[in-house]
Amino acid sequence: MGDGLRYVGIPRPLGEEPISLGMWVGRAATPNTIAEAATSLERLRAGEELQEKNPVQLRVCPWCGTAMDAWNYEVDLETSRMRTFCSSDECDFHEELPVHVVDERIYRVRPTLLIATVDKFAQITWRGQVAALFNRSGAPEGTPPPELIVQDELHLISGPLGSLAGLYETAVDVAADEPKVIASTATIRRAEQQVRSLFNRRVCQFPPAGLDARDSWFAVEAPAEDKASRRYVGLLTTHLSQATLWVRTYAALLHHAADIGGEDAVRDAYWTLVGYFNSLRLLAAAELQFHDDVQDRLKLLAGRQGVVPRPAELLSELTSRVKSSDIPQRLKDLERALPDEDALDAVLATNMISVGVDVDRLGLMAIMGQPQTTAEYIQASSRVGRRHPGLVVVLFNAARSRDRSHYENFTSYHSALYRQVESTSVTPFSPRTRDRALHAVLVGMARLLYPEARPNGAAGNVESFVNRLEELKDLILARVKSIAPDASDELHGTERDLDGIIERWRWLAARNPKLVYEAPANLKHDESRAKGAALLRSHADEDLDLAYQTLWSLRDVDVESDLYLER
């Protein structure tokens, strides 16, 4: 909490600062600076659409439901402040909503509740202002660091992303003084090992398993007639192509969903067909077929019954191809129900739909090919059948041995679906993970904890706080021992790498007392000065060849290679 709203004349036994909410997700979605926010608002008010740096994240007032747009956001460049307000005079938040989406403002206000993505961890290395979020800078005396971290969808923090996140968690844990951690997931295996590697914590599962899965005291299994359930159907044909199977299945599902008798409330559950695809390539082809072949097939089915064909033309898409600014509206469109004429006929989606899409009216899904993991299969198919009984149709590819195997073992696989969830791997101190980010974590810890190491120019003064770096080294090694007590190679390798990072940092500072963490733009391409000018560099800054290549985000953790086509 910081210099947010002030309420005058009302006694505040819990303090004068209002509870506020922050959204810390980065430039791909929201602006990093107030100046960027001002530019974005001008473009939005002129009718432009923004793919990134969009400050308009609230489309309706969360208090009264009044619609909001770019005119509900005002920027004051003199005070570096953005005000978000409701346009309704009768709303309690007509003057200002206590929400913050611009990074620069978030660092100053320090919201009570901060919603962030894991990839923002990389900012602790590059931005000294991040220390404010841990109440290490600018906070009133006695203000404690964050006391609770809530990690949603824990199963997604695995593999390369999980390994890097576990390494950065070392810095977060120290800066926040070992906060409580609550993590939620519906699909996980070997949770003890994953949580130990990620958070260096012991798992306390809630609710506990109990003696009987059908009655754990906290939850009792409900009969199917009392609570919605899902039925899985597998389709495989050896004499038809996958495309033909897809067209006929979609047409049949759409046709019979319109043919259901009963009230609109019953028919609505199966009116919108959710199509899941494992790749954008398959989805793009299906989109063309939906507007062509599926329509022809619907006319054929209607002609057989002597009825008017369903005009299934309202199609939406939820993929990475959709602009981030359009996602909230598309999710809102999914909530339109019969008898609304604008209720969607179908929505085509990739794994984007597996997380955070909670539209309980949906009851019909078709999955194109078996997803890569059982966890993804469970998460995706769980989007339907929440309020009404759901139907999930899986279209297997007869040309793929894996799909054929799933079809042949369909009943046994689905009768113990959660038992098939794959175990995850998180190795934060493995050699390749250390290569990518150990130096970033050490620098980030120093900037978070020690004011003398925080400014950009402090990199050249490393000798004044080198003893502090040795203390951080001991903290990191203690975490390695706790996470992997039997992995002596990781312990010795981490110690050797940390010694090398500290020595190289000192060597660069000795060559250049004006060493900085991040080189200014006018210095990056000055070949005469670029060598040894900065401690850190991004992947694109090849001129700074003595600096450590450092991640700006954890969104793309794999190394990329450029391909050049010569003609």
PyMOL commands that set and color helices and strands:
alter all, ss='L'
color gray80, all
select helices_A, chain A and resi 34-45+70-72+103-109+118-126+128-134+154-156+159-175+191-199+242-258+264-268+280-291+293-305+324-334+351-354+374-381+401-408+410-415+417-420+431-449+451-453+456-483+488-511+521-524+527-530
alter helices_A, ss='H'
color red, helices_A
select strands_A, chain A and resi 21-24+73-76+81-84+99-100+113-116+148-151+180-183+230-235+273-277+315-318+346-349+364-368+390-395+516-518+534-537+548-549
alter strands_A, ss='S'
color yellow, strands_A
deselect
rebuild
show_as cartoon
